[in-house]
Amino acid sequence: MADSKRESFKSRIGFLMVSAGCAIGVGNIWKFPWLCGQNGGGIFVLFYLIFLVVLGIPVMSMEFAVGRASRQSTVKGFRKLEPKGSGWHVYGYFAIAGNVLLMMFYTSVAGWLINYFVKFLTGYFSSDMPVEAVTGTFGQMLSSVPQSLIYAAIAIIAGGVVCYLGVRKGVEKVTKVMMSCLLVLIVILAINSLTLRNAGEGLLFYLVPDFEKAAEIGYSNIIVSAMNQAFFTLSLGIGAMEIFGTYMSEKNSITGEAVRITILDTFVALMAGLIIFPACFSFGINPGAGPELIFITLPNVFINMAGGRIWGSLFFLFMVFAAMSTVIAVFENIIASFMDLLGWSRKKSTIVTTVGVLILSLPVIFEYNLLEGFQILRGRGRGPLDSWDFLVSNLLLPIGSLIYLMFCCSKAGWGYENFIAECNKGTGMRFPRGKVVAFFVKFCIPVLIIFILVMGL
């Protein structure tokens, strides 16, 4: 039975938008396009879609099931459902730490996007601006202490303010507006890109698998990249999805909701490709430019495009909405965890979380100026941002997903039958039963996750 004191979403669309907003972020619209560009285009997309179905939907269903069955955040959720005397709940503390780690670098990236939106909106980027000046803007932004601090603080404080207003009046209401705007903007931007000259070449690269190109790159490299991205894009393993299961109605089946959220997340990623690749081929840009694609390559495309200031502003506004939907969702997870574990009010939990994240984000905020050259993982030559990203993406996400999987499938945990029963409550798509599916979920998916973990290391 649901906790009567626990706030819930006002509507089903609110739940779907907020959960999708958690999944939809910089990974969809920054990481997906450049990974796709570096891994052969269409063949990468094909493998990516396959792994979303076989990996993403089952693990997301498990996070939601633990949340809805327990009506508690990660630590208490595991503790409520685990057999007495077992220690599954201990992982919950690592999950909370993972959410905090994520915000320690993700909010800085959100700040960069806000900064670029403001630059386009105010006319900083212009058609007569030299390529070197456009390219150098990113480095100048990072080396500026005021810009790095102010824009990261804007992202952090905005996330805190929205969560302070509550689940319905803040998180749900604001995210619904942002996600609605995001979906409209992405369609407008994609239509504009498709009207550019040579857009067809970009579409062929993006949507038609080139097996010869794939052989040159190496199928193993493409498969590993696609598997990692499919796994990363849904924010699975650190309880970021589990918390929204605690607010979820029992009227609809969990599997059906997981499928809808995955479809929304995938739609945004695929549409981001429709924006970027036609534009790259239209202006002679290398689609495999890598991580610099968004902040260095695309601004040069926009300033040479008719109405470039408008299109650049809209693109980075779309990016801001995607990033902030994740910031708000992860903030809510941290805040709800403190409320559950420590009995704090929402006000106290929000203030502590906001101030705490701002302080803990300072190493990344100052990484490219005051702390230039400072490294965390010295053997790997990683600064704070890369170090936190490595710990979250390569360790906590796969390990956490493996723990959720074992917990939901093992007799030593919650148990497979309990998971299936919770998953299939309500109307809608059912999680399939049968020995073949059970074998795949219990044995094949863990092998794939361990493979991701090993390759990530």
C-alpha positions, 0 to 999 in steps of 0.5 A: 500500500502506498505511503499516504504521506508521500506526494504523488504526481497529479497526472500520468503524463506528469509521471511520464514526462518527469521520468523521461526528463530524467533519462533525456539529457546531455547523453541524448543530444551531445554524446549520442550524435558524436558517438554515432558519427565516430561509429559509422552512423546507421550501423551504430543506430541499429545496434543502439536500438537493439540494446535499448530493448534487450537491456534498457527496458528490463532494467528500468522496469526493475528500478520502477518495480522496487520503487512502486512496491516499497514507496521509499527511496533507494536505501529504505526501498531495498530495506523494505523488500529485502529478506531480513538480515540481508544487506541489499540496502547498503547499495542504496548509500552508493546510489545516493553518492552516485546521484551527488557525483553526477550533479557535481559535474553535470550541473557545470555542463548545464551551465555551459549550455545556458552560457551558449544559449545566452551568447546566441540570444544576445548576438555574441555569435555573428556571421562575420565572426572568424572561425578561430574566434568561434572555436576559441569561445569554448576555451575562453568560457572555461578559463573564465572564473566568473562565467564558469561559476555564475552559469553553473550556480544558475543551473544548481539554484534553478534545480533547487528552486523547482524541487523546493516547490514540491513534486506536483507544483515544482518538479511535475509542473516545470518539467512538463512545460520544459519537455513539451517545449523541448519536443516542439523545438526538436521537431522544428530544428529537425525540419530546418536541417532537412531543408539544407542542401546536401541534407540527403547525404547526412540522412544516408550516413545517419540512417542507412547501415554501411557494412563496409565502413563498419568493418573498417571501424570494427564491429566490436568497437561499434557494439561496445559503444552502442551497448554503453550508450543504450545503457547510459542514456536511460540513467539506470543503476543509481536509483534515479528512476527508482524514486519516480516509481515511488510516486507511480500509480498502480493503475498502469503496468510498469513495463508499459510505462518503461516502454513509453519512456524509452520511446520518448528518450529514443525519439529525442536522441534520434531527432538530435541526429536528424538536426546535426548530421544533415547540417554537418554534411551541408556545411562540410563538417566531419560528423566524427568530430567527437565531443567537440561537435556541440560546442565548437563545430555546430556554432560555426554551422549556425553562424553561416546559416540563414537566420543562424542567430535564431536557430542557434538560440533555439538549439541551445535552448533545447539543449538547456531544457534537456539538461535541466530536466535531468538536473531537476530529476536527480535533485529530486532523488537526492532530496527525497532520499534525505527526507526519507532517511533523516526525516528532514522537511522538503525545505531543509533537504532542498537547501542542504542539497542545493548548497552542498552540490554547489560546494562539491561542484567547485572542483569542476567549476574551477577545473579549467581556470583556478585548478588547471592541471589538477588531477583526481585519477592521476594514473589516468590523467583525469581532472575532476570532471572526467574522474566523476564521469568515469566513476558514475558512468563506468562503475556505479551505473553498470554495478548498480544495474547489476545489483537491481537485476540480482535483487529482482531475480534472486531468491536471496533478494526480492525474488523474480516472482515478486518482481513480475507480480509488481511489474504486471499490476495495472493495465497495459503491456505485461512483462513476458513470462516463460522460461526463455525470458526468465533465462535471458533476464537472469543469466544473459543480461547480467553477462552483458552488464558485466561485459559493459563494466569490464570494457568500461574499465 
